[in-house]
Amino acid sequence: MKGKIADGEARDRLIIWIRRRMAEFGITPEALAESIQYDLDHPALYRDAKGNEWNGLGDAPHWLRAAQNAGVDPDFFRIASPQPPRSADPMVNDTIVDPRQLDLFA
């Protein structure tokens, strides 16, 4: 494994880097949790091809106004309500997990 970082070590390094950036910008774990909760409470309703999103609150963003001015119906960008996949196995717990809460390095 010469020249490669073990997964556990990479995870540890990433956590240290994230903690340093949070401290650098004054982001507390509580503020991060509040931001995640806000996103959960106000999901995006519109998304463009570049991944820009808008939850419908406040003024429409530039990318959506530009599309409207070009004659594109805003409903073109509306995100369909995704139906979470369900298991056919009744013994499987179908709890919906927000992918942002997954530990991708476990």
N, CA, C and O atoms as a GROMACS GRO file, in nm:
protein
  424
    1MET      N    1   0.082  -0.118   0.000
    1MET     CA    2   0.000   0.000   0.000
    1MET      C    3   0.087   0.125   0.000
    1MET      O    4   0.050   0.227   0.057
    2LYS      N    5   0.200   0.116  -0.062
    2LYS     CA    6   0.296   0.225  -0.064
    2LYS      C    7   0.237   0.347  -0.137
    2LYS      O    8   0.185   0.335  -0.248
    3GLY      N    9   0.246   0.464  -0.071
    3GLY     CA   10   0.198   0.586  -0.134
    3GLY      C   11   0.050   0.613  -0.115
    3GLY      O   12   0.001   0.718  -0.156
    4LYS      N   13  -0.022   0.521  -0.055
    4LYS     CA   14  -0.165   0.540  -0.035
    4LYS      C   15  -0.195   0.561   0.112
    4LYS      O   16  -0.122   0.513   0.199
    5ILE      N   17  -0.301   0.631   0.138
    5ILE     CA   18  -0.345   0.655   0.276
    5ILE      C   19  -0.455   0.555   0.308
    5ILE      O   20  -0.549   0.538   0.230
    6ALA      N   21  -0.444   0.489   0.422
    6ALA     CA   22  -0.547   0.394   0.464
    6ALA      C   23  -0.677   0.470   0.487
    6ALA      O   24  -0.675   0.587   0.525
    7ASP      N   25  -0.790   0.403   0.463
    7ASP     CA   26  -0.920   0.467   0.477
    7ASP      C   27  -0.940   0.532   0.613
    7ASP      O   28  -0.990   0.645   0.622
    8GLY      N   29  -0.902   0.464   0.718
    8GLY     CA   30  -0.918   0.519   0.853
    8GLY      C   31  -0.836   0.646   0.871
    8GLY      O   32  -0.882   0.743   0.932
    9GLU      N   33  -0.714   0.644   0.819
    9GLU     CA   34  -0.627   0.762   0.830
    9GLU      C   35  -0.683   0.877   0.747
    9GLU      O   36  -0.679   0.992   0.790
   10ALA      N   37  -0.733   0.846   0.628
   10ALA     CA   38  -0.792   0.950   0.543
   10ALA      C   39  -0.913   1.014   0.611
   10ALA      O   40  -0.932   1.135   0.606
   11ARG      N   41  -0.993   0.931   0.675
   11ARG     CA   42  -1.110   0.982   0.747
   11ARG      C   43  -1.067   1.074   0.860
   11ARG      O   44  -1.123   1.182   0.878
   12ASP      N   45  -0.967   1.031   0.936
   12ASP     CA   46  -0.918   1.112   1.047
   12ASP      C   47  -0.864   1.246   0.997
   12ASP      O   48  -0.890   1.350   1.057
   13ARG      N   49  -0.788   1.243   0.888
   13ARG     CA   50  -0.734   1.366   0.831
   13ARG      C   51  -0.845   1.459   0.784
   13ARG      O   52  -0.838   1.580   0.803
   14LEU      N   53  -0.947   1.402   0.723
   14LEU     CA   54  -1.059   1.482   0.674
   14LEU      C   55  -1.134   1.547   0.791
   14LEU      O   56  -1.173   1.664   0.782
   15ILE      N   57  -1.154   1.474   0.897
   15ILE     CA   58  -1.222   1.529   1.015
   15ILE      C   59  -1.141   1.644   1.073
   15ILE      O   60  -1.198   1.747   1.110
   16ILE      N   61  -1.011   1.628   1.082
   16ILE     CA   62  -0.924   1.736   1.132
   16ILE      C   63  -0.936   1.858   1.042
   16ILE      O   64  -0.947   1.971   1.090
   17TRP      N   65  -0.932   1.836   0.911
   17TRP     CA   66  -0.941   1.947   0.815
   17TRP      C   67  -1.075   2.019   0.829
   17TRP      O   68  -1.079   2.142   0.830
   18ILE      N   69  -1.184   1.944   0.841
   18ILE     CA   70  -1.317   2.005   0.855
   18ILE      C   71  -1.324   2.085   0.984
   18ILE      O   72  -1.375   2.198   0.985
   19ARG      N   73  -1.275   2.030   1.094
   19ARG     CA   74  -1.277   2.101   1.222
   19ARG      C   75  -1.197   2.231   1.214
   19ARG      O   76  -1.239   2.333   1.268
   20ARG      N   77  -1.083   2.227   1.148
   20ARG     CA   78  -1.002   2.349   1.132
   20ARG      C   79  -1.075   2.453   1.050
   20ARG      O   80  -1.075   2.571   1.085
   21ARG      N   81  -1.138   2.413   0.941
   21ARG     CA   82  -1.212   2.508   0.857
   21ARG      C   83  -1.331   2.566   0.934
   21ARG      O   84  -1.361   2.685   0.923
   22MET      N   85  -1.400   2.481   1.011
   22MET     CA   86  -1.512   2.530   1.091
   22MET      C   87  -1.464   2.635   1.191
   22MET      O   88  -1.528   2.738   1.208
   23ALA      N   89  -1.351   2.608   1.257
   23ALA     CA   90  -1.296   2.703   1.353
   23ALA      C   91  -1.253   2.831   1.282
   23ALA      O   92  -1.274   2.942   1.333
   24GLU      N   93  -1.192   2.816   1.165
   24GLU     CA   94  -1.145   2.932   1.088
   24GLU      C   95  -1.260   3.026   1.052
   24GLU      O   96  -1.243   3.148   1.053
   25PHE      N   97  -1.374   2.970   1.019
   25PHE     CA   98  -1.489   3.051   0.978
   25PHE      C   99  -1.590   3.073   1.090
   25PHE      O  100  -1.696   3.132   1.068
   26GLY      N  101  -1.558   3.026   1.210
   26GLY     CA  102  -1.647   3.048   1.324
   26GLY      C  103  -1.777   2.970   1.317
   26GLY      O  104  -1.880   3.015   1.366
   27ILE      N  105  -1.773   2.853   1.256
   27ILE     CA  106  -1.893   2.770   1.243
   27ILE      C  107  -1.896   2.672   1.361
   27ILE      O  108  -1.803   2.593   1.379
   28THR      N  109  -2.002   2.678   1.438
   28THR     CA  110  -2.017   2.587   1.552
   28THR      C  111  -2.096   2.464   1.509
   28THR      O  112  -2.170   2.469   1.411
   29PRO      N  113  -2.080   2.353   1.581
   29PRO     CA  114  -2.162   2.235   1.550
   29PRO      C  115  -2.312   2.267   1.559
   29PRO      O  116  -2.392   2.213   1.484
   30GLU      N  117  -2.349   2.355   1.652
   30GLU     CA  118  -2.490   2.392   1.667
   30GLU      C  119  -2.540   2.467   1.543
   30GLU      O  120  -2.650   2.441   1.495
   31ALA      N  121  -2.457   2.559   1.491
   31ALA     CA  122  -2.495   2.634   1.371
   31ALA      C  123  -2.509   2.539   1.251
   31ALA      O  124  -2.598   2.555   1.168
   32LEU      N  125  -2.420   2.442   1.244
   32LEU     CA  126  -2.426   2.344   1.136
   32LEU      C  127  -2.554   2.261   1.146
   32LEU      O  128  -2.620   2.236   1.046
   33ALA      N  129  -2.588   2.218   1.268
   33ALA     CA  130  -2.711   2.141   1.289
   33ALA      C  131  -2.834   2.224   1.255
   33ALA      O  132  -2.929   2.173   1.196
   34GLU      N  133  -2.834   2.352   1.292
   34GLU     CA  134  -2.946   2.440   1.259
   34GLU      C  135  -2.961   2.457   1.108
   34GLU      O  136  -3.072   2.458   1.056
   35SER      N  137  -2.849   2.470   1.039
   35SER     CA  138  -2.852   2.485   0.894
   35SER      C  139  -2.908   2.359   0.827
   35SER      O  140  -2.989   2.369   0.734
   36ILE      N  141  -2.866   2.244   0.874
   36ILE     CA  142  -2.917   2.118   0.819
   36ILE      C  143  -3.067   2.107   0.846
   36ILE      O  144  -3.143   2.066   0.758
   37GLN      N  145  -3.109   2.143   0.966
   37GLN     CA  146  -3.252   2.137   0.999
   37GLN      C  147  -3.332   2.233   0.912
   37GLN      O  148  -3.441   2.200   0.867
   38TYR      N  149  -3.278   2.353   0.888
   38TYR     CA  150  -3.346   2.450   0.802
   38TYR      C  151  -3.365   2.391   0.662
   38TYR      O  152  -3.472   2.402   0.603
   39ASP      N  153  -3.258   2.329   0.610
   39ASP     CA  154  -3.268   2.268   0.478
   39ASP      C  155  -3.372   2.157   0.475
   39ASP      O  156  -3.443   2.140   0.376
   40LEU      N  157  -3.381   2.080   0.583
   40LEU     CA  158  -3.481   1.974   0.590
   40LEU      C  159  -3.622   2.032   0.596
   40LEU      O  160  -3.716   1.977   0.537
   41ASP      N  161  -3.638   2.143   0.668
   41ASP     CA  162  -3.769   2.206   0.683
   41ASP      C  163  -3.810   2.284   0.558
   41ASP      O  164  -3.929   2.306   0.536
   42HIS      N  165  -3.714   2.326   0.476
   42HIS     CA  166  -3.740   2.406   0.357
   42HIS      C  167  -3.668   2.344   0.237
   42HIS      O  168  -3.570   2.402   0.188
   43PRO      N  169  -3.713   2.230   0.190
   43PRO     CA  170  -3.643   2.164   0.080
   43PRO      C  171  -3.652   2.244  -0.050
   43PRO      O  172  -3.745   2.323  -0.069
   44ALA      N  173  -3.556   2.222  -0.137
   44ALA     CA  174  -3.554   2.290  -0.266
   44ALA      C  175  -3.676   2.250  -0.349
   44ALA      O  176  -3.716   2.133  -0.352
   45LEU      N  177  -3.733   2.348  -0.417
   45LEU     CA  178  -3.847   2.322  -0.506
   45LEU      C  179  -3.808   2.330  -0.653
   45LEU      O  180  -3.874   2.273  -0.739
   46TYR      N  181  -3.698   2.402  -0.679
   46TYR     CA  182  -3.652   2.422  -0.817
   46TYR      C  183  -3.502   2.395  -0.824
   46TYR      O  184  -3.428   2.425  -0.731
   47ARG      N  185  -3.458   2.337  -0.938
   47ARG     CA  186  -3.316   2.309  -0.958
   47ARG      C  187  -3.285   2.321  -1.106
   47ARG      O  188  -3.361   2.273  -1.191
   48ASP      N  189  -3.172   2.385  -1.138
   48ASP     CA  190  -3.130   2.393  -1.278
   48ASP      C  191  -3.026   2.285  -1.308
   48ASP      O  192  -2.989   2.207  -1.220
   49ALA      N  193  -2.980   2.281  -1.431
   49ALA     CA  194  -2.887   2.177  -1.474
   49ALA      C  195  -2.750   2.189  -1.406
   49ALA      O  196  -2.675   2.092  -1.400
   50LYS      N  197  -2.718   2.308  -1.356
   50LYS     CA  198  -2.590   2.327  -1.288
   50LYS      C  199  -2.598   2.293  -1.139
   50LYS      O  200  -2.496   2.298  -1.069
   51GLY      N  201  -2.717   2.257  -1.091
   51GLY     CA  202  -2.732   2.220  -0.951
   51GLY      C  203  -2.773   2.335  -0.861
   51GLY      O  204  -2.785   2.318  -0.740
   52ASN      N  205  -2.796   2.454  -0.919
   52ASN     CA  206  -2.847   2.566  -0.839
   52ASN      C  207  -2.988   2.532  -0.794
   52ASN      O  208  -3.068   2.480  -0.871
   53GLU      N  209  -3.017   2.562  -0.668
   53GLU     CA  210  -3.148   2.529  -0.613
   53GLU      C  211  -3.213   2.652  -0.552
   53GLU      O  212  -3.146   2.748  -0.514
   54TRP      N  213  -3.345   2.646  -0.542
   54TRP     CA  214  -3.422   2.751  -0.477
   54TRP      C  215  -3.540   2.685  -0.409
   54TRP      O  216  -3.607   2.600  -0.467
   55ASN      N  217  -3.565   2.725  -0.283
   55ASN     CA  218  -3.674   2.664  -0.208
   55ASN      C  219  -3.805   2.740  -0.219
   55ASN      O  220  -3.903   2.706  -0.152
   56GLY      N  221  -3.809   2.843  -0.302
   56GLY     CA  222  -3.933   2.917  -0.324
   56GLY      C  223  -3.953   3.032  -0.227
   56GLY      O  224  -4.050   3.107  -0.238
   57LEU      N  225  -3.863   3.047  -0.131
   57LEU     CA  226  -3.875   3.155  -0.033
   57LEU      C  227  -3.792   3.275  -0.080
   57LEU      O  228  -3.682   3.259  -0.131
   58GLY      N  229  -3.847   3.393  -0.061
   58GLY     CA  230  -3.775   3.514  -0.101
   58GLY      C  231  -3.781   3.536  -0.251
   58GLY      O  232  -3.859   3.472  -0.322
   59ASP      N  233  -3.698   3.628  -0.298
   59ASP     CA  234  -3.694   3.660  -0.440
   59ASP      C  235  -3.639   3.543  -0.520
   59ASP      O  236  -3.554   3.467  -0.472
   60ALA      N  237  -3.689   3.529  -0.642
   60ALA     CA  238  -3.639   3.423  -0.730
   60ALA      C  239  -3.492   3.451  -0.760
   60ALA      O  240  -3.453   3.566  -0.779
   61PRO      N  241  -3.409   3.347  -0.765
   61PRO     CA  242  -3.267   3.366  -0.795
   61PRO      C  243  -3.245   3.409  -0.940
   61PRO      O  244  -3.332   3.394  -1.025
   62HIS      N  245  -3.126   3.462  -0.964
   62HIS     CA  246  -3.092   3.513  -1.096
   62HIS      C  247  -3.111   3.408  -1.206
   62HIS      O  248  -3.167   3.438  -1.311
   63TRP      N  249  -3.066   3.285  -1.182
   63TRP     CA  250  -3.074   3.182  -1.285
   63TRP      C  251  -3.218   3.151  -1.325
   63TRP      O  252  -3.245   3.121  -1.441
   64LEU      N  253  -3.310   3.159  -1.229
   64LEU     CA  254  -3.451   3.132  -1.260
   64LEU      C  255  -3.514   3.252  -1.331
   64LEU      O  256  -3.592   3.235  -1.424
   65ARG      N  257  -3.481   3.372  -1.286
   65ARG     CA  258  -3.534   3.493  -1.353
   65ARG      C  259  -3.484   3.501  -1.497
   65ARG      O  260  -3.559   3.537  -1.588
   66ALA      N  261  -3.355   3.466  -1.518
   66ALA     CA  262  -3.299   3.469  -1.654
   66ALA      C  263  -3.373   3.369  -1.743
   66ALA      O  264  -3.402   3.398  -1.859
   67ALA      N  265  -3.402   3.252  -1.690
   67ALA     CA  266  -3.475   3.151  -1.768
   67ALA      C  267  -3.617   3.200  -1.800
   67ALA      O  268  -3.665   3.182  -1.911
   68GLN      N  269  -3.683   3.263  -1.702
   68GLN     CA  270  -3.817   3.317  -1.725
   68GLN      C  271  -3.812   3.424  -1.833
   68GLN      O  272  -3.899   3.428  -1.920
   69ASN      N  273  -3.713   3.512  -1.827
   69ASN     CA  274  -3.700   3.618  -1.927
   69ASN      C  275  -3.674   3.561  -2.066
   69ASN      O  276  -3.706   3.625  -2.167
   70ALA      N  277  -3.617   3.442  -2.072
   70ALA     CA  278  -3.593   3.374  -2.200
   70ALA      C  279  -3.714   3.294  -2.246
   70ALA      O  280  -3.710   3.230  -2.351
   71GLY      N  281  -3.823   3.299  -2.166
   71GLY     CA  282  -3.946   3.232  -2.206
   71GLY      C  283  -3.963   3.091  -2.152
   71GLY      O  284  -4.053   3.020  -2.194
   72VAL      N  285  -3.877   3.050  -2.059
   72VAL     CA  286  -3.887   2.915  -2.003
   72VAL      C  287  -3.984   2.918  -1.884
   72VAL      O  288  -3.972   3.003  -1.795
   73ASP      N  289  -4.077   2.825  -1.883
   73ASP     CA  290  -4.171   2.814  -1.772
   73ASP      C  291  -4.097   2.767  -1.647
   73ASP      O  292  -4.024   2.668  -1.654
   74PRO      N  293  -4.115   2.835  -1.533
   74PRO     CA  294  -4.046   2.793  -1.410
   74PRO      C  295  -4.076   2.649  -1.370
   74PRO      O  296  -3.994   2.585  -1.306
   75ASP      N  297  -4.192   2.599  -1.408
   75ASP     CA  298  -4.226   2.460  -1.374
   75ASP      C  299  -4.131   2.360  -1.440
   75ASP      O  300  -4.122   2.245  -1.397
   76PHE      N  301  -4.060   2.404  -1.544
   76PHE     CA  302  -3.960   2.318  -1.607
   76PHE      C  303  -3.852   2.280  -1.507
   76PHE      O  304  -3.795   2.172  -1.515
   77PHE      N  305  -3.825   2.370  -1.411
   77PHE     CA  306  -3.719   2.349  -1.312
   77PHE      C  307  -3.771   2.289  -1.183
   77PHE      O  308  -3.693   2.261  -1.091
   78ARG      N  309  -3.903   2.269  -1.174
   78ARG     CA  310  -3.960   2.218  -1.049
   78ARG      C  311  -3.914   2.076  -1.025
   78ARG      O  312  -3.912   1.992  -1.115
   79ILE      N  313  -3.876   2.052  -0.901
   79ILE     CA  314  -3.829   1.920  -0.861
   79ILE      C  315  -3.950   1.836  -0.824
   79ILE      O  316  -4.031   1.875  -0.740
   80ALA      N  317  -3.960   1.720  -0.887
   80ALA     CA  318  -4.069   1.629  -0.853
   80ALA      C  319  -4.044   1.575  -0.713
   80ALA      O  320  -3.929   1.551  -0.675
   81SER      N  321  -4.149   1.555  -0.638
   81SER     CA  322  -4.134   1.498  -0.504
   81SER      C  323  -4.088   1.354  -0.518
   81SER      O  324  -4.162   1.270  -0.567
   82PRO      N  325  -3.965   1.327  -0.476
   82PRO     CA  326  -3.916   1.190  -0.491
   82PRO      C  327  -3.984   1.096  -0.393
   82PRO      O  328  -4.006   1.128  -0.277
   83GLN      N  329  -4.017   0.980  -0.442
   83GLN     CA  330  -4.073   0.875  -0.358
   83GLN      C  331  -3.957   0.789  -0.312
   83GLN      O  332  -3.891   0.726  -0.395
   84PRO      N  333  -3.932   0.784  -0.184
   84PRO     CA  334  -3.818   0.704  -0.138
   84PRO      C  335  -3.839   0.557  -0.170
   84PRO      O  336  -3.950   0.505  -0.159
   85PRO      N  337  -3.732   0.489  -0.211
   85PRO     CA  338  -3.745   0.347  -0.242
   85PRO      C  339  -3.781   0.268  -0.117
   85PRO      O  340  -3.729   0.293  -0.008
   86ARG      N  341  -3.870   0.174  -0.134
   86ARG     CA  342  -3.915   0.091  -0.022
   86ARG      C  343  -3.875  -0.053  -0.050
   86ARG      O  344  -3.875  -0.099  -0.165
   87SER      N  345  -3.843  -0.122   0.055
   87SER     CA  346  -3.805  -0.262   0.042
   87SER      C  347  -3.931  -0.348   0.033
   87SER      O  348  -4.033  -0.320   0.095
   88ALA      N  349  -3.921  -0.454  -0.047
   88ALA     CA  350  -4.032  -0.548  -0.057
   88ALA      C  351  -4.036  -0.640   0.065
   88ALA      O  352  -4.138  -0.704   0.092
   89ASP      N  353  -3.927  -0.645   0.138
   89ASP     CA  354  -3.917  -0.730   0.256
   89ASP      C  355  -3.980  -0.658   0.375
   89ASP      O  356  -3.930  -0.553   0.416
   90PRO      N  357  -4.087  -0.713   0.433
   90PRO     CA  358  -4.153  -0.646   0.545
   90PRO      C  359  -4.068  -0.640   0.671
   90PRO      O  360  -4.100  -0.565   0.764
   91MET      N  361  -3.961  -0.717   0.676
   91MET     CA  362  -3.875  -0.718   0.793
   91MET      C  363  -3.769  -0.608   0.786
   91MET      O  364  -3.697  -0.584   0.884
   92VAL      N  365  -3.759  -0.541   0.671
   92VAL     CA  366  -3.659  -0.437   0.653
   92VAL      C  367  -3.713  -0.306   0.706
   92VAL      O  368  -3.827  -0.268   0.676
   93ASN      N  369  -3.633  -0.236   0.783
   93ASN     CA  370  -3.670  -0.105   0.836
   93ASN      C  371  -3.661  -0.004   0.722
   93ASN      O  372  -3.552   0.018   0.669
   94ASP      N  373  -3.773   0.058   0.685
   94ASP     CA  374  -3.777   0.154   0.575
   94ASP      C  375  -3.761   0.298   0.622
   94ASP      O  376  -3.815   0.390   0.560
   95THR      N  377  -3.690   0.320   0.729
   95THR     CA  378  -3.668   0.455   0.777
   95THR      C  379  -3.595   0.534   0.670
   95THR      O  380  -3.494   0.490   0.616
   96ILE      N  381  -3.646   0.652   0.641
   96ILE     CA  382  -3.585   0.738   0.541
   96ILE      C  383  -3.468   0.812   0.606
   96ILE      O  384  -3.483   0.874   0.711
   97VAL      N  385  -3.352   0.803   0.543
   97VAL     CA  386  -3.232   0.868   0.594
   97VAL      C  387  -3.190   0.975   0.495
   97VAL      O  388  -3.175   0.949   0.376
   98ASP      N  389  -3.169   1.097   0.546
   98ASP     CA  390  -3.119   1.206   0.463
   98ASP      C  391  -2.976   1.171   0.425
   98ASP      O  392  -2.893   1.148   0.513
   99PRO      N  393  -2.944   1.166   0.293
   99PRO     CA  394  -2.808   1.126   0.253
   99PRO      C  395  -2.701   1.218   0.309
   99PRO      O  396  -2.585   1.178   0.320
  100ARG      N  397  -2.736   1.342   0.346
  100ARG     CA  398  -2.637   1.432   0.403
  100ARG      C  399  -2.596   1.388   0.543
  100ARG      O  400  -2.497   1.438   0.597
  101GLN      N  401  -2.672   1.296   0.603
  101GLN     CA  402  -2.641   1.250   0.738
  101GLN      C  403  -2.561   1.120   0.738
  101GLN      O  404  -2.522   1.071   0.844
  102LEU      N  405  -2.536   1.064   0.620
  102LEU     CA  406  -2.463   0.938   0.612
  102LEU      C  407  -2.314   0.961   0.636
  102LEU      O  408  -2.258   1.062   0.595
  103ASP      N  409  -2.253   0.867   0.701
  103ASP     CA  410  -2.108   0.871   0.720
  103ASP      C  411  -2.048   0.797   0.601
  103ASP      O  412  -2.043   0.674   0.599
  104LEU      N  413  -2.002   0.873   0.504
  104LEU     CA  414  -1.952   0.814   0.381
  104LEU      C  415  -1.815   0.749   0.398
  104LEU      O  416  -1.765   0.683   0.306
  105PHE      N  417  -1.755   0.768   0.516
  105PHE     CA  418  -1.622   0.715   0.536
  105PHE      C  419  -1.620   0.597   0.633
  105PHE      O  420  -1.514   0.553   0.676
  106ALA      N  421  -1.738   0.547   0.668
  106ALA     CA  422  -1.745   0.434   0.762
  106ALA      C  423  -1.714   0.305   0.691
  106ALA      O  424  -1.715   0.199   0.753
   0.00000   0.00000   0.00000
